[in-house]
Amino acid sequence: MDAIHDMLRANPLPPRFAVGDELARCIEACLECAAVCTACANACLNEQGVTALRDCIRTDLDCADVCAATAAVLTRARDADAALRALLEACATSCARCAEECEQHAGHHEHCRICAEACRRCRRACEDLLGVLSA
């Protein structure tokens, strides 16, 4: 988070909203979740009985895309407008759905357990940032 936090502070035209460390934490959580979800989908493809993991793979990849887009938009954000809030809500929802799906397979697949945890962390980070933006 240090590099992200430092970069946000170094921008000569920072966001018009003051959020402290929550913005950097949310960007970091989104980037981590995107990578973990992509890796989980890949690991699912390498499992025996991959057919039973189709929904998990699709949910992982959808969540990875939403998280990556959210991180990119947050990195460039200037205003805490309705679109930014909607994106954070969508990311939290996508992460909750992915965590729920991966949790169904966590007893058999360690990568799904790890993914569910990353998704829950990202969801919390999005919700924390939303809370600060709404205050």
Rosetta blueprint (number, residue, H / E / L):
1 M L
2 D H
3 A H
4 I H
5 H H
6 D H
7 M H
8 L H
9 R H
10 A H
11 N L
12 P L
13 L L
14 P L
15 P L
16 R L
17 F L
18 A L
19 V L
20 G L
21 D H
22 E H
23 L H
24 A H
25 R H
26 C H
27 I H
28 E H
29 A H
30 C H
31 L H
32 E H
33 C H
34 A H
35 A H
36 V H
37 C H
38 T H
39 A H
40 C H
41 A H
42 N H
43 A H
44 C H
45 L H
46 N L
47 E L
48 Q L
49 G L
50 V H
51 T H
52 A H
53 L H
54 R H
55 D H
56 C H
57 I H
58 R H
59 T H
60 D H
61 L H
62 D H
63 C H
64 A H
65 D H
66 V H
67 C H
68 A H
69 A H
70 T H
71 A H
72 A H
73 V H
74 L H
75 T H
76 R H
77 A L
78 R L
79 D L
80 A L
81 D L
82 A H
83 A H
84 L H
85 R H
86 A H
87 L H
88 L H
89 E H
90 A H
91 C H
92 A H
93 T H
94 S H
95 C H
96 A H
97 R H
98 C H
99 A H
100 E H
101 E H
102 C H
103 E H
104 Q L
105 H L
106 A L
107 G L
108 H L
109 H L
110 E H
111 H H
112 C H
113 R H
114 I H
115 C H
116 A H
117 E H
118 A H
119 C H
120 R H
121 R H
122 C H
123 R H
124 R H
125 A H
126 C H
127 E H
128 D H
129 L H
130 L H
131 G H
132 V H
133 L H
134 S H
135 A L
